[in-house]
Structure formats: C-alpha cells, structure tokens
Amino acid sequence: MILPYLYYCNLAWGGTYKTNLQRIVILQKRALRIVNNSTYDANTGPIFKKLELLKFHDIHLFQLGFSCFHLRTLQSLPSSITFSL
C-alpha cells in the first residue's frame, strides 16, 4: 500500500538532500517491519532482500536509469514515431 506513494514523482523530489528524505525512509522501514512482523529495532537490510523490495534510494536510481534509457531509446527512433506516442 505504501509503494505507489514512494514511486509517485520520485524523479522530481527523490534527489533532494538526505535530511529531507529521512522521514520517508524511516516510514518505509517501519512499514517493512510491520509487514514482516519484525521487532522495532530489526535490521531492515535482510528483510528488503527477503521480500525482494527496493529501498527508497534504489527506487530513485531505478527510475532515473529507466527514464534515461527511455529518453535515449525515443531519440533513436524516427521523428514520426516519437511524435505519435
């Protein structure tokens, strides 16, 4: 339930300072512990791997890379195709 909120406009605000993102990262970790039924001080690294989820910073890097790839792919297509998308 929280994942769509982490993806929403991530490219726009995901690259800000770490201090600005600290609360959302803590919220993501808290939600992960609740879903996994872990203690409040459990290490979240292994839980992310076990559930095959991306951390907030990794979501930002994934979306950034995907956008760059998408832009590069569109630029290599003929102009008649790119404008019809």
TASUL-V230180 format. One record per residue. N is the residue number from 1. RES is the residue in one small letter. SS is DSSP state (H for helix, E for strand, C for the rest). PSI is psi in whole degrees, -180 to 180 (* if undefined). D_FIRST is the distance of its C-alpha to the first C-alpha in whole Angstrom. Layout:
# TASUL-V230180
n = <N & N>
res = <RES & RES>
ss = <SS & SS>
psi = <PSI & PSI>
d_first = <D_FIRST & D_FIRST>
This chain:
# TASUL-V230180
n = <1 & 2 & 3 & 4 & 5 & 6 & 7 & 8 & 9 & 10 & 11 & 12 & 13 & 14 & 15 & 16 & 17 & 18 & 19 & 20 & 21 & 22 & 23 & 24 & 25 & 26 & 27 & 28 & 29 & 30 & 31 & 32 & 33 & 34 & 35 & 36 & 37 & 38 & 39 & 40 & 41 & 42 & 43 & 44 & 45 & 46 & 47 & 48 & 49 & 50 & 51 & 52 & 53 & 54 & 55 & 56 & 57 & 58 & 59 & 60 & 61 & 62 & 63 & 64 & 65 & 66 & 67 & 68 & 69 & 70 & 71 & 72 & 73 & 74 & 75 & 76 & 77 & 78 & 79 & 80 & 81 & 82 & 83 & 84 & 85>
res = <m & i & l & p & y & l & y & y & c & n & l & a & w & g & g & t & y & k & t & n & l & q & r & i & v & i & l & q & k & r & a & l & r & i & v & n & n & s & t & y & d & a & n & t & g & p & i & f & k & k & l & e & l & l & k & f & h & d & i & h & l & f & q & l & g & f & s & c & f & h & l & r & t & l & q & s & l & p & s & s & i & t & f & s & l>
ss = <C & C & H & H & H & H & H & C & C & H & H & H & H & C & C & C & C & H & H & H & H & H & H & H & H & H & H & H & H & H & H & H & H & H & H & H & C & C & C & C & C & C & C & C & H & H & H & H & H & H & H & C & C & C & C & H & H & H & H & H & H & H & H & H & H & H & H & H & H & H & H & H & H & H & H & H & C & C & H & H & H & H & H & H & C>
psi = <-26 & -21 & -44 & -31 & -29 & -30 & -26 & 120 & 29 & -35 & -33 & -44 & -1 & -16 & 13 & -178 & 150 & -34 & -32 & -26 & -5 & -42 & -39 & -34 & -43 & -40 & -41 & -43 & -39 & -45 & -38 & -42 & -37 & -46 & -38 & -4 & 45 & 168 & 163 & -22 & 17 & 144 & 128 & -15 & -54 & -29 & -41 & -45 & -42 & -43 & 0 & 50 & 153 & 143 & 165 & -46 & -38 & -34 & -44 & -46 & -39 & -48 & -37 & -47 & -42 & -41 & -42 & -43 & -44 & -43 & -44 & -40 & -42 & -35 & -23 & -9 & 157 & 149 & -29 & -31 & -41 & -34 & -20 & -10 & *>
d_first = <0 & 4 & 6 & 7 & 8 & 10 & 11 & 13 & 16 & 16 & 20 & 21 & 20 & 19 & 23 & 24 & 25 & 23 & 24 & 22 & 19 & 20 & 17 & 14 & 15 & 16 & 12 & 11 & 14 & 13 & 9 & 11 & 14 & 12 & 11 & 14 & 16 & 18 & 20 & 20 & 22 & 21 & 21 & 18 & 20 & 21 & 17 & 16 & 19 & 18 & 15 & 16 & 13 & 14 & 15 & 15 & 18 & 18 & 16 & 18 & 21 & 20 & 19 & 22 & 24 & 23 & 24 & 27 & 28 & 27 & 29 & 32 & 32 & 32 & 35 & 37 & 36 & 39 & 39 & 39 & 36 & 34 & 35 & 34 & 30>
